[in-house]
Amino acid sequence: MTERRVTRAVILAAGTGSRLREGDDELPKPLRPVLGVALIVRVIRALEASGIREAVIITGHDGERLRRVLSSEPSLGLELKFVHNSRYHQKNGVSLLAARKFIDRECVLTMSDHLYSPDLVRRLLAYDLPEGACGLGVDYDIERCFDLDDATKVRVERAHIAEIGKELDAYNAIDTGVFRIGPALLDELSRLDAERGDCSLSEGVAALARRGQFFGVDVGDARWIDVDTRPALDRAEAMLRVFGDDLGDEPGSAQPTAMNPEALEAFAPSWVRAATPYNESHFALAEKKGAVRMMSNESPFAPSPRVVNAILEAALRGNLYPGGTEELAQKVAEREELETGSVLFGAGSTELIDVVIRTFVAPGEEVLLSVPTFSMYEARTRTHGGIPVLVPMTEDHEHDILALLRAVTERTKVIFLCTPNNPTGGSISEQALCRILGLGLPTVIDEAYVEFGEGESFSYLIRKFPNAIVLRTFSKAYGLAGLRLGYALAHPVVTRLLSRVKVPWNIPALVIAAASAALDDEAEQSQRLGTLRAAREELREKLGRISGLRPLKSDGNFVLVDVSATELKAETWVSLLLAEGVLVRSLGVHHESRTAVRVTVGTPEQNARCVAAFERVTQKSLLRSPRPFLSAQLGDAE
């Protein structure tokens, strides 16, 4: 390759940079500091390090301030020239035309908000470019682009640029914002500006590309980033900390600087940055207020003596990695009359919800939910970049099967159905469920509360529908919520697939021992379930006697209470009941649109205390607004 000497660079610095502004801050984007150094100063330093000796800076918005700052910057060894573009509100091609007299020979063209390694410019200058042609530094490693949606895409064919633009569907490279140009590009921009009264740099590139005169130059692994938004600024600072001011190849070469912890968010994908952490403060709130815990669908019964003894025995082997899930899995499989390999354990069914989503759903793909329902389906979908599609239930709190079927698209990857449903308490019919399973899509049937209803598990459907994944838990009926154990019942092909994603050794030995003992404690389990079912019906009947309350039929260990006739909001009911010593749940996180609260079934004493609290609130007719400290604090539990 031959290298022609290029010593002049043109820097576009005319825009307003509105997306990087903070509040009333009017600082021009080129002067925005990145680790204490203005963006454009870092750009000029990179050009100088690559052999450029003269920089022509095209200003526009607040151009005089930009000129003053750069003219007094002692660290710059380049000769600086300034050109003002009075039409800076138009496209960037117009700005480049303002400096036409300086582009009488080959120059480097760069943006003032693109940070890059000097090696990127060296690669561009070393390319054997035909006389009179232009070149654009392109990055073929598309996945490392920080903000792909906002990036300018490029399709390169046989080293020539075929197409360029932000909205390209078919592309194989990304525009780095560093060009090698000459008078030919300015001729095209002048023609476009004369025809349209405006022109963009991409339009000029496209025009030359159609004549085969614009080349895509591979920048290889040279680092760069477009600093156009606050998240991109945070990522740029992180890159500079790791790779130094030259964004070189030696991590740790940067001088230590004070670090803003918030900048670590830049390393996470956008869907993680948008997620809200699970809030567990309601557990501490119940303890602090001395309130009865009737908000999280926990069992009121402590583990049986058999379970406690099994835990103690297992604790003596706590120095060993946990084992024995195979034996427990076989015990569950035999009970459900399923073949060996049909059971997979997780740290609560919540972990298995997460595993299913990570197994089947890629970012941008859809998960179908019937709402109101357990909030973790939506939360975990969003955390992994999936798109939750929310289908409202019918007015009778039943799954709207026709609406679910209509909501299926080519992007649908998983369907979640909770039965008995949390928080409504209703169950789905076999006929309705089979219509959904008949689609062939992976379908999760969450049976966390199945033991409290009159119907049997749908696990037998796995033999007919291998796309069915039944989730069960030891948290509710077995009263082991604090030990965290759930399990999936599925075709062995599915459990093997899920096992590729699930982390190993996720179930502690103490939990395995406790679950095995709980399964063996059939008499105790049967007695407790009978007690809870009777207590649920009694609680529902007594709440129904209170004016304005309408408790719904439930197959779970909770009762959904419609309080709309009281003219008090659900959050107000939660606060007023807490003042009476009882903590229940409002249901905004479940997408429950009606005015309703969910009450967990407790011991006879707890239930009586709950009913009395509802009666006192009703009798007092407290229409004042209590302190709204609670609704924002409540999270969700299984």
FIMILUM-233721 format. One record per residue (C-alpha): residue in one letter; z, x, y. Coordinates in steps of 0.1 Angstrom, whole numbers, padded with zeros to 4 digits, always signed. Example, Ala and Ser with C-alpha at 12.3 -4.5 7.8 and 13.67 -1.06 7.14 Angstrom:
<rs>
A+0078+0123-0045S+0071+0137-0011
</rs>
This chain:
<rs>
M+0000+0000+0000T-0006+0011+0036E+0018+0005+0064R+0007-0002+0099R+0032+0007+0126V+0048-0024+0140T+0074-0018+0167R+0075-0051+0187A+0094-0083+0177V+0093-0117+0193I+0124-0139+0190L+0124-0176+0195A+0156-0186+0212A+0146-0216+0234G+0162-0245+0215T+0194-0264+0223G+0211-0260+0189S+0228-0293+0190R+0239-0293+0154L+0261-0263+0159R+0279-0276+0190E+0316-0285+0187G+0329-0312+0210D+0321-0305+0247D+0311-0269+0239E+0278-0262+0256L+0273-0226+0242P+0236-0220+0234K+0231-0216+0196P+0218-0180+0199L+0251-0170+0215R+0272-0188+0188P+0295-0161+0173V+0293-0153+0136L+0324-0132+0127G+0328-0124+0164V+0292-0113+0171A+0266-0136+0186L+0238-0148+0163I+0210-0133+0183V+0228-0100+0187R+0230-0098+0149V+0193-0106+0147I+0184-0079+0172R+0205-0054+0153A+0187-0062+0121L+0154-0057+0138E+0164-0024+0152A+0177-0012+0118S+0143-0020+0103G+0124+0001+0129I+0116-0023+0157R+0118-0008+0191E+0110-0036+0215A+0121-0073+0215V+0106-0101+0235I+0130-0130+0237I+0117-0164+0245T+0144-0184+0262G+0146-0221+0272H+0179-0240+0271D+0205-0221+0292G+0180-0192+0293E+0196-0174+0323R+0230-0172+0305L+0213-0158+0274R+0195-0132+0295R+0227-0121+0312V+0247-0117+0280L+0220-0097+0262S+0212-0075+0292S+0249-0065+0293E+0253-0060+0255P+0260-0023+0250S+0254-0022+0212L+0216-0029+0215G+0193+0001+0216L+0161-0019+0218E+0140-0025+0249L+0145-0061+0258K+0119-0084+0276F+0125-0120+0284V+0100-0149+0287H+0112-0184+0298N+0096-0215+0282S+0100-0244+0306R+0087-0267+0278Y+0115-0259+0255H+0121-0295+0246Q+0088-0295+0228K+0080-0279+0194N+0085-0242+0187G+0048-0234+0187V+0049-0241+0225S+0076-0216+0229L+0056-0189+0211L+0026-0196+0234A+0048-0188+0264A+0049-0152+0252R+0012-0150+0244K+0005-0119+0266F+0030-0099+0245I+0012-0108+0212D-0019-0087+0218R-0012-0068+0186E+0007-0072+0154C+0043-0082+0159V+0073-0094+0139L+0082-0130+0148T+0117-0143+0140M+0140-0171+0148S+0173-0164+0167D+0193-0184+0141H+0181-0168+0109L+0204-0139+0097Y+0188-0114+0073S+0190-0080+0059P+0169-0053+0076D+0154-0048+0042L+0136-0082+0045V+0118-0070+0076R+0109-0037+0059R+0094-0055+0029L+0073-0077+0052L+0061-0046+0072A+0053-0027+0040Y+0030-0054+0027D-0007-0044+0026L-0018-0072+0049P-0056-0075+0056E-0067-0067+0092G-0063-0098+0114A-0043-0118+0089C-0007-0130+0092G+0022-0129+0068L+0054-0150+0062G+0084-0137+0043V+0090-0161+0015D+0119-0164-0010Y+0109-0174-0045D+0145-0177-0056I+0148-0214-0044E+0182-0220-0059R+0199-0196-0035C+0187-0215-0005F+0219-0228+0012D+0205-0261+0026L+0174-0269+0007D+0170-0304+0023D+0166-0288+0057A+0146-0258+0046T+0109-0253+0053K+0091-0253+0019V+0061-0232+0011R+0035-0234-0017V+0020-0201-0024E-0012-0196-0045R-0024-0161-0053A-0004-0146-0024H-0020-0171+0001I+0000-0199+0017A-0015-0232+0006E+0009-0256+0022I+0040-0254+0044G+0064-0280+0056K+0100-0295+0052E+0088-0325+0033L+0067-0308+0006D+0072-0323-0029A+0054-0294-0047Y+0065-0259-0036N+0075-0226-0051A+0090-0207-0022I+0112-0211+0009D+0103-0200+0045T+0128-0172+0056G+0118-0176+0093V+0105-0140+0095F+0068-0136+0102R+0042-0108+0108I+0017-0123+0133G-0011-0113+0156P-0035-0129+0182A-0051-0151+0155L-0020-0173+0153L-0018-0177+0190D-0055-0188+0191E-0047-0216+0167L-0016-0227+0186S-0036-0228+0218R-0062-0250+0203L-0036-0274+0188D-0017-0275+0221A-0049-0283+0240E-0057-0311+0216R-0023-0327+0212G-0002-0315+0242D+0023-0300+0217C+0023-0279+0185S+0047-0264+0159L+0047-0230+0144S+0042-0246+0109E+0010-0264+0122G-0004-0231+0133V+0005-0214+0100A-0012-0243+0081A-0043-0240+0102L-0047-0203+0095A-0037-0209+0059R-0066-0232+0054R-0089-0203+0062G-0071-0180+0038Q-0056-0159+0066F-0019-0165+0060F-0001-0147+0032G+0032-0153+0015V+0051-0120+0013D+0078-0119-0014V+0111-0107+0002G+0126-0101-0032D+0164-0101-0033A+0168-0094+0004R+0195-0117+0017W+0190-0142+0045I+0203-0176+0057D+0193-0202+0083V+0224-0208+0105D+0216-0242+0117T+0247-0262+0109R+0285-0257+0108P+0286-0253+0070A+0257-0228+0071L+0277-0209+0098D+0307-0208+0074R+0285-0195+0046A+0269-0169+0068E+0304-0156+0077A+0313-0155+0040M+0282-0135+0032L+0289-0110+0060R+0324-0105+0047V+0312-0097+0012F+0280-0078+0019G+0286-0063+0054D+0267-0065+0086D+0234-0054+0069L+0238-0080+0041G+0232-0051+0018D+0237-0046-0020E+0272-0033-0020P+0298-0061-0021G+0330-0051-0003S+0312-0028+0022A+0321-0050+0051Q+0350-0041+0074P+0380-0063+0068T+0383-0092+0093A+0406-0121+0098M+0393-0149+0075N+0394-0187+0082P+0405-0203+0049E+0384-0234+0057A+0353-0212+0054L+0358-0211+0016E+0344-0246+0015A+0310-0231+0022F+0309-0218-0014A+0312-0253-0029P+0282-0276-0032S+0280-0305-0008W+0292-0332-0032V+0324-0312-0038R+0330-0307-0001A+0326-0345+0004A+0351-0354-0024T+0386-0365-0017P+0414-0350-0038Y+0434-0374-0060N+0466-0384-0042E+0498-0385-0063S+0522-0392-0035H+0530-0427-0047F+0550-0413-0076A+0573-0394-0052L+0574-0424-0029A+0588-0446-0057E+0615-0420-0064K+0623-0415-0027K+0626-0453-0021G+0645-0459-0053A+0618-0485-0061V+0609-0500-0095R+0576-0483-0106M+0553-0513-0112M+0521-0497-0097S+0506-0473-0123N+0504-0493-0156E+0530-0470-0173S+0549-0481-0204P+0586-0490-0196F+0597-0475-0229A+0606-0439-0234P+0592-0420-0264S+0608-0430-0297P+0633-0407-0315R+0606-0398-0340V+0582-0387-0313V+0610-0367-0295N+0619-0349-0327A+0583-0340-0333I+0580-0325-0298L+0611-0304-0303E+0599-0290-0336A+0565-0282-0321A+0582-0264-0291L+0596-0238-0316R+0559-0228-0322G+0551-0226-0285N+0541-0189-0287L+0510-0199-0308Y+0478-0214-0296P+0476-0251-0303G+0460-0262-0335G+0460-0293-0357T+0437-0315-0337E+0414-0317-0368E+0443-0333-0388L+0451-0357-0360A+0414-0365-0355Q+0410-0374-0392K+0441-0397-0390V+0425-0415-0361A+0391-0416-0377E+0405-0432-0409R+0424-0458-0389E+0392-0467-0371E+0371-0465-0403L+0348-0439-0388E+0333-0408-0404T+0348-0374-0400G+0337-0358-0367S+0338-0391-0348V+0369-0382-0327L+0373-0359-0297F+0405-0354-0278G+0411-0348-0241A+0439-0343-0216G+0441-0381-0211S+0410-0402-0212T+0405-0391-0176E+0394-0357-0188L+0370-0373-0212I+0355-0394-0184D+0349-0361-0166V+0334-0345-0198V+0310-0374-0203I+0297-0372-0168R+0293-0334-0169T+0275-0337-0202F+0249-0363-0192V+0247-0365-0154A+0229-0339-0132P+0232-0339-0094G+0213-0368-0080E+0213-0389-0112E+0230-0423-0114V+0261-0437-0131L+0263-0475-0134L+0297-0491-0127S+0309-0527-0129V+0334-0531-0100P+0362-0536-0093T+0372-0510-0120F+0391-0478-0126S+0384-0455-0097M+0380-0423-0117Y+0345-0432-0129E+0332-0432-0093A+0354-0402-0082R+0343-0379-0110T+0307-0389-0106R+0307-0380-0070T+0325-0347-0077H+0297-0336-0100G+0269-0346-0076G+0260-0379-0094I+0254-0411-0076P+0276-0441-0085V+0258-0474-0085L+0283-0502-0080V+0276-0536-0094P+0300-0564-0084M+0316-0586-0110T+0311-0623-0109E+0334-0647-0090D+0353-0652-0122H+0360-0614-0126E+0336-0611-0155H+0310-0583-0159D+0277-0594-0144I+0255-0584-0173L+0222-0596-0157A+0230-0576-0125L+0239-0545-0145L+0206-0548-0163R+0187-0551-0131A+0205-0521-0116V+0192-0497-0143T+0166-0473-0130E+0148-0442-0144R+0177-0422-0129T+0205-0440-0147K+0222-0417-0172V+0255-0433-0181I+0271-0468-0179F+0309-0473-0177L+0325-0505-0188C+0363-0510-0189T+0376-0536-0213P+0402-0549-0208N+0392-0541-0173N+0415-0523-0148P+0425-0540-0125T+0412-0575-0133G+0426-0576-0169G+0396-0594-0184S+0377-0584-0215I+0339-0583-0222S+0324-0602-0251E+0307-0585-0280Q+0274-0603-0272A+0274-0591-0236L+0284-0556-0246C+0256-0554-0272R+0230-0564-0245I+0241-0533-0225L+0242-0511-0256G+0207-0522-0265L+0194-0503-0236G+0200-0471-0255L+0217-0454-0226P+0250-0435-0231T+0276-0463-0226V+0313-0456-0222I+0335-0485-0233D+0370-0477-0219E+0396-0493-0240A+0427-0479-0224Y+0444-0513-0226V+0429-0527-0258E+0462-0528-0277F+0477-0553-0253G+0449-0579-0259E+0442-0602-0287G+0408-0588-0296E+0401-0557-0317S+0385-0524-0307F+0347-0522-0303S+0347-0489-0322Y+0329-0505-0351L+0298-0509-0329I+0294-0471-0330R+0279-0475-0365K+0251-0497-0350F+0248-0482-0315P+0252-0443-0316N+0250-0444-0278A+0284-0461-0276I+0313-0439-0266V+0347-0456-0269L+0376-0441-0249R+0412-0447-0260T+0445-0433-0247F+0481-0426-0258S+0492-0432-0221K+0496-0470-0222A+0505-0487-0255Y+0521-0455-0269G+0540-0447-0238L+0529-0410-0236A+0514-0410-0201G+0533-0378-0191L+0520-0359-0221R+0483-0366-0213L+0463-0374-0244G+0432-0395-0247Y+0404-0396-0273A+0368-0405-0276L+0354-0423-0306A+0317-0417-0309H+0289-0407-0333P+0294-0371-0346V+0262-0361-0328V+0278-0373-0295T+0312-0357-0301R+0294-0323-0309L+0275-0327-0276L+0306-0334-0256S+0324-0305-0273R+0299-0281-0257V+0313-0291-0223K+0350-0296-0230V+0372-0266-0226P+0389-0253-0257W+0426-0254-0264N+0429-0283-0239I+0456-0302-0260P+0491-0285-0262A+0508-0283-0296L+0536-0305-0283V+0512-0333-0274I+0495-0331-0308A+0528-0334-0326A+0539-0363-0304A+0507-0383-0309S+0508-0378-0347A+0544-0390-0348A+0535-0420-0326L+0508-0430-0349D+0532-0429-0378D+0558-0450-0360E+0539-0482-0367A+0570-0505-0368E+0583-0493-0334Q+0548-0495-0319S+0543-0531-0331Q+0577-0542-0318R+0570-0527-0284L+0536-0543-0281G+0550-0577-0290T+0577-0574-0264L+0552-0563-0237R+0528-0591-0244A+0556-0617-0242A+0569-0601-0210R+0534-0602-0195E+0530-0639-0201E+0564-0646-0187L+0558-0625-0156R+0525-0642-0150E+0541-0677-0155K+0570-0670-0131L+0548-0654-0104G+0525-0684-0107R+0554-0707-0096I+0556-0689-0062S+0538-0706-0034G+0505-0688-0025L+0504-0666-0055R+0477-0669-0082P+0482-0644-0111L+0452-0640-0133K+0451-0640-0171S+0453-0604-0184D+0447-0586-0216G+0463-0554-0202N+0499-0543-0195F+0495-0555-0159V+0488-0587-0140L+0464-0590-0110V+0479-0613-0084D+0456-0630-0059V+0476-0633-0026S+0448-0645-0004A+0465-0679+0001T+0495-0662+0018E+0474-0649+0047L+0490-0615+0042K+0468-0585+0034A+0473-0567+0001E+0486-0535+0020T+0511-0557+0038W+0524-0571+0005V+0528-0536-0009S+0548-0525+0021L+0570-0557+0021L+0577-0554-0016L+0586-0518-0013A+0612-0527+0013E+0626-0550-0014G+0627-0521-0039V+0595-0528-0059L+0563-0507-0057V+0530-0524-0067R+0494-0515-0062S+0468-0526-0036L+0432-0523-0049G+0409-0509-0023V+0403-0478-0044H+0390-0501-0072H+0366-0519-0049E+0385-0551-0053S+0372-0572-0024R+0397-0601-0027T+0432-0600-0014A+0451-0590-0045V+0478-0567-0058R+0483-0553-0093V+0517-0555-0109T+0526-0535-0140V+0546-0552-0167G+0580-0537-0170T+0613-0543-0188P+0628-0578-0185E+0651-0565-0158Q+0623-0549-0139N+0601-0580-0142A+0630-0602-0129R+0635-0578-0100C+0598-0580-0092V+0597-0618-0092A+0627-0619-0070A+0611-0595-0045F+0580-0617-0044E+0602-0648-0038R+0621-0631-0010V+0590-0620+0008T+0575-0655+0005Q+0607-0672+0017K+0611-0650+0047S+0574-0656+0057L+0573-0622+0073L+0541-0623+0093R+0549-0592+0113S+0530-0560+0105P+0552-0535+0088R+0546-0498+0092P+0512-0490+0076F+0524-0458+0059L+0516-0468+0024S+0480-0479+0019A+0466-0445+0028Q+0490-0427+0004L+0484-0446-0028G+0461-0430-0053D+0451-0444-0087A+0465-0438-0122E+0451-0448-0156
</rs>
